[in-house]
Amino acid sequence: MIKKIIAGLIGFVAISSTTLVYAAETETEVENLANSSYLQAVISIEEAIEAKKSTIFDASKSFIPYPDRTMTYIWDFGDGNKNEGIEVLHAYKEPGRYAVSLSISDEYNTSEIQTEVFAYRKLLFLLTDQTEVEERIGIIKDFAEKKGVHIQLIESFGSSTEFISEEILSKKLTEQSSNVQKADQIIVWTKENAGINALSRFIQSNKNKLSTDFSQKTITVISSSISTIGNRIQRQFEIINPSSIIIAKEAAIYPLIESKNDEEFIDTLEKGGYEYMSITEKTGKIRPWNFMSYFVNLLINKGIPDNTIALLLLLPIIATVVAFMKQVVGVTTFGIYTPSIITLSFLVIGLHAGLLTLAAVISIGALLRPFMKKIKMLFIPKMAIILTLVSLVLFMIIILSLYLGLFTEEFLSIAIFPMLILSTLVEKFVGVKAEKNFNSATALMLTTTIVAIIAFFIVGGEVNIGLFTIKFDFVKNLIMTYPELILLLIFINVLLGKWTGLRVLERIRFREVFRHIEE
């Protein structure tokens, strides 16, 4: 009997202990659950919103670990107003920067988050590739914010050419499509026509997707040479179809920011004595003698990029420059095609990248030639092998440049074809080296490249040398404004073909002989 009583007491104690332990564990679990740190508040709102217009402030993306609990969402909009709810509407009465805070809580935990929004009275879009004025653009954005204006920047800083800049800006415009449509005005501050071309491409490629057109928007183009780019921009007017395009200098940005509407902006330009040009559908009528301008306009309206047409019109000028250098100056080159194609490649990918590609290609050809010489094989298959190896090396260079951040994906998407064209020039170099010697081939390639660089600058090529940029765009702007001038090049080349005198380099070479003859 005593044994049964003792056994019963032991069993009771064991059960009581188990119950206490279980209760303690349950209490700990509840406490840990209550103190869970997984609750996370998230605010979904654009960085800049329009003042005096209701905007949705959304907390639905907040992480809620226990959705079955009762949640509270408390908003503080930073202007003295508060609200509750997972999605709320709020409109700021005045432009300015506001700190928006959200506090969410369940039965046990609370999570808070804060973000800044800027309420603007006017939204401007700025398309730019002007790396040298990047600091000034920052100052302009600060000035605009003080005036209650938000400037949304779409940039392609570091673009080496107009072609690369256009490609990058066009891609970014597509990514920002919804915001572009909301812009009150658009500012274009780019190399030549890169920004306008990008805008035209964006409109043409998204014609069926755009919910609004540009007929109520004014586009302001910032340029130091207002009169020279007017005709090129006029050709884009029908595609973009804005209310007007204003071409002005940098100083016009400030009255644009301060103005309430287009009429006030133009009135300020008039009264302030600002130099500007207004382009509308009524300006830029084609005269009978501008017959080639009509065809250029037709190509642009059919979707052919302005820059592509520019290359087509510049090719005769490049060929004429090469002919002059050969006939009058007396420079020896790889014919007329090779320097012309080098110049066109430089215009597309830039002088630095072009010279780097050309140097790599020629170096590879020079290094491979001695090894290929030992192989008993016909010349054409040998060249095919050399070109194969050159393309493989270029492939590795592209991969390495992407890895090191030397070039962007947008740059390479444009540059790959000109780089491949330059790689084919290795055949010219190897052929001359085989017929003559390495020094002769190198000298000929060097003079060809020098002539190509001269033509590059004459037709408007740009190169950035540290503190300043070298560019002469008079010839390019003239031929794009008046494409009919191309016909004059036929007459100039006829005169060059009849040249029978001594060349400049010959006069320098035989100057001692001439001096003795005169004596």
Secondary structure per residue as TSV (DSSP state, phi and psi in degrees):
chain	resnum	aa	ss	phi	psi
A	1	M	-	360.0	-46.7
A	2	I	H	-61.3	-38.6
A	3	K	H	-63.2	-39.8
A	4	K	H	-65.0	-39.0
A	5	I	H	-64.2	-44.0
A	6	I	H	-63.3	-43.7
A	7	A	H	-61.8	-38.8
A	8	G	H	-64.7	-41.5
A	9	L	H	-63.6	-42.4
A	10	I	H	-62.7	-42.9
A	11	G	H	-63.0	-40.2
A	12	F	H	-62.7	-44.9
A	13	V	H	-62.0	-41.6
A	14	A	H	-63.5	-45.1
A	15	I	H	-63.5	-42.3
A	16	S	H	-62.3	-41.6
A	17	S	H	-64.4	-43.1
A	18	T	H	-62.1	-41.7
A	19	T	H	-62.8	-42.8
A	20	L	H	-64.8	-42.3
A	21	V	H	-63.7	-44.2
A	22	Y	H	-62.1	-41.9
A	23	A	H	-62.8	-40.9
A	24	A	H	-64.4	-42.7
A	25	E	H	-65.0	-41.3
A	26	T	H	-62.6	-42.4
A	27	E	H	-63.7	-38.1
A	28	T	H	-66.6	-41.3
A	29	E	H	-62.9	-42.6
A	30	V	H	-62.7	-41.9
A	31	E	H	-65.0	-43.3
A	32	N	H	-64.3	-38.9
A	33	L	H	-64.4	-40.9
A	34	A	H	-68.1	-33.8
A	35	N	T	-90.7	13.7
A	36	S	-	-58.4	137.1
A	37	S	-	-101.4	14.5
A	38	Y	-	-77.4	-18.1
A	39	L	-	-63.3	126.2
A	40	Q	B	-141.1	119.7
A	41	A	-	-80.3	139.2
A	42	V	-	-135.9	130.5
A	43	I	-	-104.7	126.3
A	44	S	B	-108.2	106.4
A	45	I	-	-159.8	146.2
A	46	E	-	-69.3	155.2
A	47	E	S	-64.7	-34.9
A	48	A	E	-127.8	132.4
A	49	I	E	-132.0	161.2
A	50	E	E	-81.7	132.0
A	51	A	T	-72.0	154.7
A	52	K	T	62.3	24.3
A	53	K	S	-138.8	131.1
A	54	S	-	-66.0	132.9
A	55	T	E	-127.4	143.6
A	56	I	E	-83.0	125.6
A	57	F	E	-103.4	118.5
A	58	D	E	-115.0	129.3
A	59	A	-	-116.3	14.5
A	60	S	T	-69.8	-17.1
A	61	K	T	-88.5	3.8
A	62	S	S	-63.3	145.6
A	63	F	B	-87.9	116.9
A	64	I	-	-114.1	106.0
A	65	P	S	-70.4	-27.5
A	66	Y	-	-127.3	82.4
A	67	P	T	-65.0	-14.5
A	68	D	T	-77.7	-11.7
A	69	R	S	-80.2	159.8
A	70	T	-	-79.1	121.7
A	71	M	-	-107.5	145.3
A	72	T	E	-123.4	138.5
A	73	Y	E	-122.5	117.1
A	74	I	E	-117.6	122.2
A	75	W	E	-105.3	141.1
A	76	D	E	-126.8	115.3
A	77	F	-	-88.0	-0.6
A	78	G	S	80.9	1.0
A	79	D	S	-117.5	18.9
A	80	G	S	93.3	-3.4
A	81	N	-	-106.0	145.7
A	82	K	E	-132.8	163.5
A	83	N	E	-159.6	167.1
A	84	E	E	-128.8	144.8
A	85	G	S	138.2	158.0
A	86	I	S	-72.9	-32.2
A	87	E	E	-132.5	125.9
A	88	V	E	-133.4	156.5
A	89	L	E	-105.0	140.5
A	90	H	E	-152.6	144.0
A	91	A	-	-126.9	129.0
A	92	Y	-	-84.9	132.4
A	93	K	S	-76.4	-30.2
A	94	E	S	-126.0	146.5
A	95	P	-	-64.5	152.5
A	96	G	E	152.6	177.0
A	97	R	E	-100.5	130.5
A	98	Y	E	-127.8	144.7
A	99	A	E	-95.0	115.2
A	100	V	E	-101.5	127.8
A	101	S	E	-121.7	146.9
A	102	L	E	-130.5	132.0
A	103	S	E	-123.1	121.3
A	104	I	E	-118.3	144.8
A	105	S	E	-150.1	151.0
A	106	D	-	-114.3	-153.2
A	107	E	S	-71.5	-17.9
A	108	Y	S	-126.4	-34.3
A	109	N	-	-121.9	162.1
A	110	T	E	-137.8	139.4
A	111	S	E	-130.9	134.8
A	112	E	E	-124.7	148.3
A	113	I	E	-147.6	152.0
A	114	Q	E	-136.3	141.5
A	115	T	E	-143.6	164.3
A	116	E	E	-108.6	140.8
A	117	V	E	-128.5	149.7
A	118	F	E	-112.1	120.9
A	119	A	E	-93.1	119.8
A	120	Y	E	-111.3	156.7
A	121	R	S	-94.0	-22.5
A	122	K	E	-147.7	139.9
A	123	L	E	-111.4	123.5
A	124	L	E	-114.9	140.8
A	125	F	E	-107.1	129.3
A	126	L	E	-115.5	115.1
A	127	L	E	-98.1	121.6
A	128	T	E	-150.0	151.7
A	129	D	-	-132.9	14.7
A	130	Q	-	-82.0	85.7
A	131	T	G	-60.4	-36.2
A	132	E	G	-68.4	-16.6
A	133	V	G	-112.8	21.0
A	134	E	H	-59.5	-39.4
A	135	E	H	-64.3	-43.7
A	136	R	H	-65.0	-34.2
A	137	I	H	-63.4	-38.5
A	138	G	H	-61.5	-40.8
A	139	I	H	-65.6	-40.6
A	140	I	H	-63.3	-40.9
A	141	K	H	-63.8	-40.6
A	142	D	H	-64.1	-42.3
A	143	F	H	-61.7	-42.5
A	144	A	H	-63.1	-40.2
A	145	E	H	-63.1	-37.8
A	146	K	H	-64.7	-25.5
A	147	K	T	-93.4	6.7
A	148	G	T	78.9	23.3
A	149	V	E	-116.8	133.9
A	150	H	E	-104.0	128.0
A	151	I	E	-105.4	114.7
A	152	Q	E	-89.2	118.0
A	153	L	E	-92.9	127.5
A	154	I	E	-119.7	109.8
A	155	E	E	-124.4	157.5
A	156	S	-	-135.9	52.7
A	157	F	T	-58.6	140.4
A	158	G	T	89.7	-0.7
A	159	S	-	-67.3	130.5
A	160	S	-	-81.3	-25.8
A	161	T	S	-138.7	168.0
A	162	E	H	-62.6	-34.4
A	163	F	H	-65.6	-45.7
A	164	I	H	-65.4	-43.5
A	165	S	H	-60.2	-44.5
A	166	E	H	-60.5	-41.8
A	167	E	H	-62.7	-45.3
A	168	I	H	-66.8	-46.3
A	169	L	H	-64.6	-39.5
A	170	S	H	-61.8	-41.9
A	171	K	H	-65.4	-42.4
A	172	K	H	-69.8	-33.2
A	173	L	H	-62.9	-40.4
A	174	T	H	-63.3	-40.3
A	175	E	H	-65.8	-31.1
A	176	Q	T	-102.5	26.0
A	177	S	H	-51.9	-48.2
A	178	S	H	-64.6	-38.6
A	179	N	H	-73.0	-34.2
A	180	V	H	-60.5	-39.5
A	181	Q	H	-67.9	-24.8
A	182	K	H	-83.7	-13.4
A	183	A	-	-64.9	138.6
A	184	D	S	-75.5	-40.8
A	185	Q	E	-143.2	156.7
A	186	I	E	-123.0	131.6
A	187	I	E	-108.9	131.7
A	188	V	E	-116.9	119.7
A	189	W	E	-136.9	81.3
A	190	T	-	-136.6	175.2
A	191	K	S	-64.1	120.3
A	192	E	T	46.2	-116.9
A	193	N	T	-104.5	15.1
A	194	A	H	-57.8	-45.3
A	195	G	H	-68.0	-44.7
A	196	I	H	-65.5	-40.6
A	197	N	H	-62.1	-42.7
A	198	A	H	-62.8	-40.3
A	199	L	H	-65.4	-40.6
A	200	S	H	-64.0	-44.2
A	201	R	H	-62.6	-40.6
A	202	F	H	-60.8	-44.3
A	203	I	H	-68.4	-42.6
A	204	Q	H	-66.7	-39.7
A	205	S	H	-79.4	-16.8
A	206	N	T	-120.1	24.0
A	207	K	T	-55.8	-41.1
A	208	N	T	-84.2	-9.5
A	209	K	T	-100.8	-19.9
A	210	L	-	-75.0	128.0
A	211	S	S	-81.3	-22.9
A	212	T	S	-131.3	154.2
A	213	D	-	-98.2	-173.6
A	214	F	S	-104.7	13.2
A	215	S	T	-65.9	-20.0
A	216	Q	T	-101.9	5.7
A	217	K	-	-107.1	147.3
A	218	T	E	-106.3	134.9
A	219	I	E	-108.2	127.6
A	220	T	E	-109.9	120.8
A	221	V	E	-102.0	123.9
A	222	I	E	-95.2	121.8
A	223	S	-	-152.4	146.0
A	224	S	S	-83.3	-18.9
A	225	S	-	-117.8	86.0
A	226	I	H	-68.0	-48.0
A	227	S	H	-70.4	-28.2
A	228	T	H	-78.3	-22.2
A	229	I	H	-104.5	0.5
A	230	G	H	-59.0	-45.4
A	231	N	H	-65.8	-39.0
A	232	R	H	-64.5	-40.3
A	233	I	H	-71.0	-35.6
A	234	Q	H	-57.7	-35.9
A	235	R	H	-65.4	-24.7
A	236	Q	H	-87.6	-8.8
A	237	F	H	-60.5	-43.7
A	238	E	H	-64.7	-31.4
A	239	I	H	-73.2	-49.1
A	240	I	H	-74.2	-41.0
A	241	N	-	55.9	52.9
A	242	P	-	-83.6	176.5
A	243	S	S	-67.7	-37.2
A	244	S	E	-167.6	161.9
A	245	I	E	-121.9	122.7
A	246	I	E	-104.8	124.5
A	247	I	E	-103.9	121.4
A	248	A	E	-149.1	174.6
A	249	K	-	-89.8	173.6
A	250	E	G	-54.7	-35.7
A	251	A	G	-60.9	-21.6
A	252	A	G	-72.9	-12.0
A	253	I	H	-63.6	-39.0
A	254	Y	H	-66.6	-47.9
A	255	P	H	-64.2	-27.6
A	256	L	H	-64.2	-42.2
A	257	I	H	-64.8	-42.3
A	258	E	H	-78.2	-22.9
A	259	S	-	-72.2	150.3
A	260	K	S	-87.7	-27.5
A	261	N	S	-153.5	178.3
A	262	D	H	-64.7	-40.0
A	263	E	H	-62.2	-42.4
A	264	E	H	-66.4	-37.1
A	265	F	H	-63.1	-49.0
A	266	I	H	-66.3	-37.2
A	267	D	H	-63.2	-39.2
A	268	T	H	-65.8	-39.3
A	269	L	H	-63.9	-40.9
A	270	E	H	-64.3	-52.8
A	271	K	H	-69.8	-30.3
A	272	G	H	-83.5	-3.8
A	273	G	T	73.3	25.2
A	274	Y	-	-74.0	141.9
A	275	E	-	-81.8	124.9
A	276	Y	E	-156.5	166.6
A	277	M	E	-134.8	134.3
A	278	S	E	-106.3	127.6
A	279	I	E	-114.6	125.1
A	280	T	-	-132.7	-177.4
A	281	E	T	-68.9	-16.1
A	282	K	T	-90.0	-14.0
A	283	T	S	-91.7	167.9
A	284	G	-	68.1	38.1
A	285	K	-	-70.0	137.8
A	286	I	-	-80.3	131.1
A	287	R	-	-88.9	161.5
A	288	P	T	-56.4	-34.5
A	289	W	T	-78.8	-7.0
A	290	N	-	-95.4	45.2
A	291	F	H	-62.9	-34.2
A	292	M	H	-72.7	-28.8
A	293	S	H	-62.5	-34.2
A	294	Y	H	-61.7	-44.1
A	295	F	H	-70.2	-34.9
A	296	V	H	-63.4	-44.6
A	297	N	H	-60.6	-39.1
A	298	L	H	-62.9	-43.3
A	299	L	H	-63.9	-43.2
A	300	I	H	-64.7	-42.5
A	301	N	H	-67.9	-21.0
A	302	K	T	-87.7	1.6
A	303	G	T	101.7	4.1
A	304	I	-	-77.1	124.5
A	305	P	-	-59.9	142.8
A	306	D	H	-57.1	-38.8
A	307	N	H	-67.9	-34.7
A	308	T	H	-65.7	-41.9
A	309	I	H	-64.0	-37.5
A	310	A	H	-60.6	-42.7
A	311	L	H	-61.9	-40.4
A	312	L	H	-63.7	-40.8
A	313	L	H	-76.8	-26.2
A	314	L	H	-82.6	-20.3
A	315	L	H	-57.5	-45.1
A	316	P	H	-61.2	-34.1
A	317	I	H	-67.3	-43.2
A	318	I	H	-60.4	-45.1
A	319	A	H	-62.2	-38.1
A	320	T	H	-67.7	-39.3
A	321	V	H	-62.1	-43.4
A	322	V	H	-64.0	-42.7
A	323	A	H	-61.5	-41.5
A	324	F	H	-62.8	-44.0
A	325	M	I	-64.0	-33.8
A	326	K	I	-81.7	-44.0
A	327	Q	I	-81.4	-39.4
A	328	V	I	-98.5	-47.5
A	329	V	I	-78.2	-36.3
A	330	G	-	93.9	22.9
A	331	V	-	-81.0	137.7
A	332	T	-	-95.5	129.8
A	333	T	-	-134.2	173.6
A	334	F	S	-74.5	71.3
A	335	G	T	66.5	-156.4
A	336	I	T	-106.9	-26.6
A	337	Y	H	-67.2	-47.6
A	338	T	H	-60.3	-52.2
A	339	P	H	-63.2	-31.3
A	340	S	H	-66.7	-44.3
A	341	I	H	-70.4	-31.6
A	342	I	H	-65.7	-43.4
A	343	T	H	-61.1	-46.3
A	344	L	H	-60.9	-39.2
A	345	S	H	-65.1	-40.2
A	346	F	H	-63.0	-38.2
A	347	L	H	-64.4	-33.2
A	348	V	H	-80.9	-47.4
A	349	I	H	-104.8	-5.7
A	350	G	-	97.5	155.2
A	351	L	H	-67.2	-43.4
A	352	H	H	-63.5	-50.7
A	353	A	H	-65.8	-36.1
A	354	G	H	-65.6	-45.7
A	355	L	H	-65.6	-38.2
A	356	L	H	-62.6	-44.7
A	357	T	H	-64.4	-45.3
A	358	L	H	-63.0	-43.3
A	359	A	H	-63.1	-41.0
A	360	A	H	-64.3	-42.8
A	361	V	H	-64.4	-48.6
A	362	I	H	-66.2	-38.4
A	363	S	H	-62.7	-42.3
A	364	I	H	-63.7	-44.5
A	365	G	H	-60.8	-41.0
A	366	A	H	-67.6	-36.6
A	367	L	H	-74.9	-33.9
A	368	L	H	-79.7	-27.6
A	369	R	H	-55.9	-45.4
A	370	P	H	-60.8	-37.4
A	371	F	H	-70.3	-40.5
A	372	M	H	-69.9	-25.7
A	373	K	H	-64.5	-30.0
A	374	K	T	-75.8	-19.3
A	375	I	S	-86.6	126.3
A	376	K	-	-80.7	99.7
A	377	M	-	-156.1	153.8
A	378	L	-	-65.8	157.5
A	379	F	H	-62.9	-44.6
A	380	I	H	-62.5	-48.7
A	381	P	H	-61.3	-34.0
A	382	K	H	-62.2	-44.4
A	383	M	H	-64.4	-36.2
A	384	A	H	-62.0	-40.5
A	385	I	H	-65.9	-43.0
A	386	I	H	-62.2	-44.8
A	387	L	H	-63.5	-36.1
A	388	T	H	-62.2	-45.3
A	389	L	H	-68.0	-37.3
A	390	V	H	-61.9	-44.9
A	391	S	H	-63.9	-36.2
A	392	L	H	-67.1	-39.8
A	393	V	H	-65.4	-43.5
A	394	L	H	-60.2	-38.5
A	395	F	H	-59.2	-44.3
A	396	M	H	-68.7	-36.7
A	397	I	H	-63.8	-40.8
A	398	I	H	-63.1	-45.2
A	399	I	H	-61.4	-44.1
A	400	L	H	-65.3	-40.6
A	401	S	H	-65.2	-36.6
A	402	L	H	-67.6	-40.6
A	403	Y	H	-65.0	-39.1
A	404	L	H	-86.6	-6.9
A	405	G	T	77.2	22.9
A	406	L	S	-73.8	-38.1
A	407	F	S	-129.7	152.9
A	408	T	-	-93.8	166.1
A	409	E	H	-63.1	-38.0
A	410	E	H	-64.4	-40.0
A	411	F	H	-62.4	-47.3
A	412	L	H	-67.8	-30.7
A	413	S	H	-63.6	-29.5
A	414	I	H	-89.8	-37.8
A	415	A	H	-80.5	-19.1
A	416	I	H	-61.1	-40.6
A	417	F	H	-69.8	-47.9
A	418	P	H	-58.8	-35.2
A	419	M	H	-64.7	-39.3
A	420	L	H	-66.6	-38.3
A	421	I	H	-62.2	-44.0
A	422	L	H	-62.6	-33.0
A	423	S	H	-65.7	-27.3
A	424	T	T	-71.0	-16.0
A	425	L	T	-69.8	-11.4
A	426	V	H	-62.2	-27.4
A	427	E	H	-63.2	-42.5
A	428	K	H	-60.3	-45.3
A	429	F	H	-64.9	-48.4
A	430	V	H	-65.3	-36.3
A	431	G	H	-63.7	-45.5
A	432	V	H	-66.7	-38.1
A	433	K	H	-62.7	-37.2
A	434	A	H	-70.6	-38.2
A	435	E	H	-76.0	-39.8
A	436	K	S	-113.9	-100.6
A	437	N	-	-157.4	176.3
A	438	F	H	-63.2	-42.1
A	439	N	H	-63.8	-41.6
A	440	S	H	-64.8	-43.2
A	441	A	H	-64.4	-40.8
A	442	T	H	-66.2	-43.6
A	443	A	H	-62.8	-41.5
A	444	L	H	-67.2	-41.2
A	445	M	H	-66.0	-36.0
A	446	L	H	-65.6	-47.1
A	447	T	H	-66.1	-36.1
A	448	T	H	-61.6	-43.3
A	449	T	H	-66.9	-39.2
A	450	I	H	-62.9	-44.6
A	451	V	H	-61.6	-40.5
A	452	A	H	-63.0	-39.4
A	453	I	H	-66.8	-40.7
A	454	I	H	-60.7	-46.4
A	455	A	H	-63.3	-36.4
A	456	F	H	-57.9	-45.4
A	457	F	H	-72.3	-36.3
A	458	I	H	-63.8	-38.1
A	459	V	T	-91.4	15.4
A	460	G	T	100.6	16.9
A	461	G	-	-65.8	150.6
A	462	E	E	-123.2	138.2
A	463	V	E	-138.2	134.6
A	464	N	E	-97.0	116.8
A	465	I	E	-114.9	87.2
A	466	G	T	61.7	-104.4
A	467	L	T	-82.6	-15.1
A	468	F	E	-142.6	166.0
A	469	T	E	-117.3	134.3
A	470	I	E	-100.5	124.7
A	471	K	E	-161.7	132.2
A	472	F	-	-125.3	99.0
A	473	D	-	-104.5	13.9
A	474	F	H	-62.3	-47.6
A	475	V	H	-63.9	-43.7
A	476	K	H	-63.6	-46.3
A	477	N	H	-64.2	-37.8
A	478	L	H	-65.3	-44.7
A	479	I	H	-73.3	-29.2
A	480	M	H	-76.4	-28.7
A	481	T	H	-78.4	-42.2
A	482	Y	-	-125.9	77.2
A	483	P	G	-62.8	-16.4
A	484	E	G	-63.2	-20.5
A	485	L	G	-65.2	-15.6
A	486	I	G	-55.8	-34.1
A	487	L	G	-64.3	-26.9
A	488	L	H	-65.9	-25.0
A	489	L	H	-66.2	-27.2
A	490	I	H	-63.2	-45.2
A	491	F	H	-63.7	-42.1
A	492	I	H	-62.4	-41.5
A	493	N	H	-70.7	-29.5
A	494	V	H	-63.0	-42.4
A	495	L	H	-64.2	-41.2
A	496	L	H	-63.8	-35.3
A	497	G	H	-68.6	-23.2
A	498	K	T	-94.1	6.5
A	499	W	-	-68.5	123.5
A	500	T	-	-122.9	-2.8
A	501	G	S	-79.9	177.9
A	502	L	-	-70.6	145.9
A	503	R	-	-80.1	162.6
A	504	V	H	-59.4	-46.9
A	505	L	H	-66.9	-29.7
A	506	E	H	-69.0	-39.9
A	507	R	H	-62.8	-39.7
A	508	I	H	-67.6	-41.1
A	509	R	H	-65.6	-40.1
A	510	F	T	-105.5	24.1
A	511	R	H	-61.9	-34.2
A	512	E	H	-66.9	-39.0
A	513	V	H	-63.4	-44.4
A	514	F	H	-62.1	-37.3
A	515	R	H	-65.3	-40.7
A	516	H	H	-68.9	-36.4
A	517	I	H	-64.0	-42.9
A	518	E	H	-64.7	-33.5
A	519	E	-	-71.5	360.0
